[in-house]
């Protein structure tokens, strides 16, 4: 194990959406947030954390991996939101030997989606761009969560609640790095769509659990391309979810306009206000 690991991100831009809400869209229209996936590489081989949902971004991601000169051995899926796993089929077509893995809970969620096509149908309806249609069910990781990369450990850590009831992240001990999927958001608005107060408290507990590892590097899937990949995103996501919980649990609750204004005022640099407006609307704010 003479080499050290490296990390790099492929950053896909915000994508246009067609959201059927009876309110005016923000300036620039409704958008899906910018999305990053992370490649962890050794001397010859590499592991990818998550994929991208659109046909165009998936093709460009595959080109980027190929240009790295590394052999893609694994794709680790952090959780069962379709924007994180739909692109798997396109990568398997380009890299036939790749092994797709996740926690057992994530694999079960994806297997259920393959049967129902509920989320896939919903995403296809709102994305202006074509999304990948085929669903690939990951293999469940062993109990220790270990992925071997040229003798280096990458650990898939199950965490429970984030913006989904079952989530996970990739822990890279050698780099003191956590690739956290949707557990943290880095300078991008955080989805609080159908979350309950209990779920939001669980999400905060998950973020604090990752903080307890004292990571030096934290890579969120939804981040501004110039955002710093450090543990500050964990603390700022906690602040965001706490404020969201305070507002959504208030009696009386704020109007949608008041909710959006309060959250933007607290952190005005965050991108993709679509997520914030949609969160309030789904929560019943008007």
N, C-alpha and C positions, 0 to 999 in steps of 0.2 A: 504493500500500500504506500508506494512512494510519492504518489501525486496527491494534490489537494483538490477539493471540489470547487467548482465555480457555479454561480447563479446568474441567469439573465432572464429578462422578461420580453415577451412579445406583446405589444400594446395595440389593441384594436380600438378604433375610434367609436364614439357614440353613433348609434344607428337609429334611423327614423322609425317611428311607430305610428300606427293608426289606432288611437285609443278612443272608444265610443263613450266619451264623457260629455254631459250636457253643459260644459263650461269651456271658456276659451282656453286654448293651449298657451303655454308660456312663449315668450319671444324665441323664435327659431323652431317652434313646433315641439310636439311630443318626441322624446328620445329615450332610447335604451342607454344606460350609462357606458362610458368607456370601460373596457375590460382587459385585464392582463392575465396571461398565463406564464408560468415560470418553468424554465428548463434548468435542471440541476445536472451538471456534467462532470465526468471524470476525464481521464486521458482519452478514452475511446468511446465510452458509452454515456448515455444520458437518460434521465427520468423526467417526464413532463408532468406538471401538476395542473390538472383540469384542461378543458378544451374550449372551443368557441362554437356558437350555434349556427352562424350563417355560412352558406356555401362559399361565399367570397372570402371571408376571414379564415375559414378552415383551409382553403387552398393556399392562401398566403402564409398561414402558420406552417403548413407542411413544407412549403418552399424554404422558409426560414430555418426549420430544423434541418432540412437536407443541406442547406448552405453551411450549417455549423460544422459539417463533417463528422458529426457524432452518430453513433448507432443508437436509435431509440429503442430501449429495452422495455420500458414500462410507461404507462399512463396511469396516474393515481387520481381518482375522482374524489373530491372532498365532500360532496353532498349531492342530493338528488334534485337539484333545480336543473331544468333542461338546458339552460344556457351554459351549464358546466360540463354536460356529458354528451350532448347531441353530436358534437364534432368528432366523437370517437370513431365513428364509421369511416369518415374521410381519412383519418390518420391510419387506421388499419389497412385501408386500401393502398395507401402510399408506403406504409411500413408493415408488411404482412407478418413479420415475426414479433411485433410488439405485444406485450401482455398488459391487459387492462385490469386494474385492481381497485378495490375500495374497501371500506369497512363492510361488515356483514349487513348492518342496518341500511347503508346506502344501496347496496346491491339489491336488497329486498324492495326498496322503494322504486328502483329503476325497473325491476322485473314487473312490478305492478303497473307501472306506466306503460310498459310494452304491451300489456294486455288491454288497458283502458284507453290509451292515447289521449287522455283528458288534457293534460298540460300541453302536450305536443300540438294538439288541435288549437288550443287557445293561443299559443305563441305564434303559430303559423298565421292566425287571423290578424294579429296586431303588428307583426313585423312587416315593414315595407320591403325588406330584402328577403330573398329565399333562405329558408333554414334547412338544415340537413334533416332528412326524413327518417332515416334508419336508426333504430335504437339498439345499442350494444350493451348487454348486461355484464358488468364487471365480475371478476372472480373475487371472492372474499379473501382478504388478507389473513395470514395466520394470527393466532392469538396475540403474539408479541407485536404485530403490526409492522414487522420489519421488511423493508425492501433493500436488497443488496445492490450496491452500485460500486463495482470494482473493489469490494472489501469495505466500503464505507456504508454506514447505516443511514437510511431515511426511514423514519417511523411514522406510520399512519396512526394518529391518535384520535380515538372517538371522544366526542365532547358532549353530545346531547344538543341542547338548545342553542340555536343562533337565530337567524331569520327562518329557520326550518327546525322542526322538532328534533331531528337527528343530524348531526353534522360531524365534521372531523377536520383535522389539519395535518400538514406534513411537518414533522420536526426533524431538523438536520443538526444533530449535536455538534458535529465538527465545526459548523459555521455559526452556531448559536442562533439558528434561523428558524422561524415559523412561517410557513406559507399557509395562510389562514382561510382561503376561499372567501365566503361571505360572512365570516365571524366578525371581521372588522372591515370598515370602509375608510379609505384614505382620501380625504378632501372631496368626497362624493357623497351626496345625500343617501341616507340609510333607509331602507324599506321597513315600514311599520305596518304593512298592509292589513293583515288580519290578526295581528298579534294581540294577545290578551295581556293584562297587567302581569299575570303570573308568568307568561312566556317572556315578557320583557325583563322581568327580574331574573329568570333563568338565563337569559342571554347575557346579562351583566355578570352573572356568576361565571359563565364560560369565559368571558373576556378576562376576568380576574384570575381565573385558573391559568390562562396562558401568561398573564403578567407575572405569576409566581415563578415561572421558569426564567425570568429575567432575560428574555431574548435580546440579542443585539440587532437582529434583522427581523422585520415583520413585513411580509408582502401580502397585501390585500388584493383580491381579484378585481374589485372595482376601485380604481384609483386614478387620479390625474397622472399623466405620463411624467410630469416633473415632480411628483410627490416624493418625499424622502421615505425610504422603506425602513422605518425604525419603529420602536415600541410606542411612539407617540400616538400612532393611529389607534392603538388599543384604548388608551386613556380618553382620547377624543370621541371614540365610538361610545364608550361608557357615558360620557357627558351627554351625547346626543340621545341615546336611548333613555337616559334618566329624564331629560327634558320632555321627550315625547311621551313618556309614561305619565309625567306630571300633568301635561296638557290633556291627554286623552282620558285620564282618570278624574279630571276636575268635574265639579258639579256646581254650576252648569259648565258644560264644555264650551270651548271657544268655537266661533264660526270657522269655516274653512280658511277664509282670508286671514283671520286672526292667527290661526294655527301656523299657516305658512309664514306670516310676517314674524312671529315670535321665533321660529326655528331659524329663519334666514338671519334675523338680527343677532342671534347667538353665535352664528358661525357663517358669516357672509361669503366666505371664499368657496364654499362647497359647490361642486358642479352638479348638473342634471336635476334641476328643480322639478322635473316631471315626476321623479320618485316621491318627492315630498307632497306634491299636490295629489297624486294618486293615492298615497297612503292616507291622507286626510279624508279623501272622498270615499274610499273603501271603508274607512272607519265610521262613516255616516255623518261626517261634518258637512255642513252646507253653508 
